[in-house]
Amino acid sequence: MEEKVYKTMNGAGALNIIMGVLALLAGIAGGVLLLVSGAKLLNGKSKILF
């Protein structure tokens, strides 16, 4: 019984680490995309005529 609980906890811990890394990478990628698109908007601001 104790061995089954140990294996379950080990799997859950590994999954938590993997999900944390994936969330971190997704956050960094999203931030970079937002910075790039914001820079493009600011760069093209002078080309708009009203």
Buried (B, 14 or more C-beta within 10 A) or exposed (E): EEEEEEEEEEEEEEEEEEEEEEEEEEEEEEEEEEEEEEEEEEEEEEEEEE
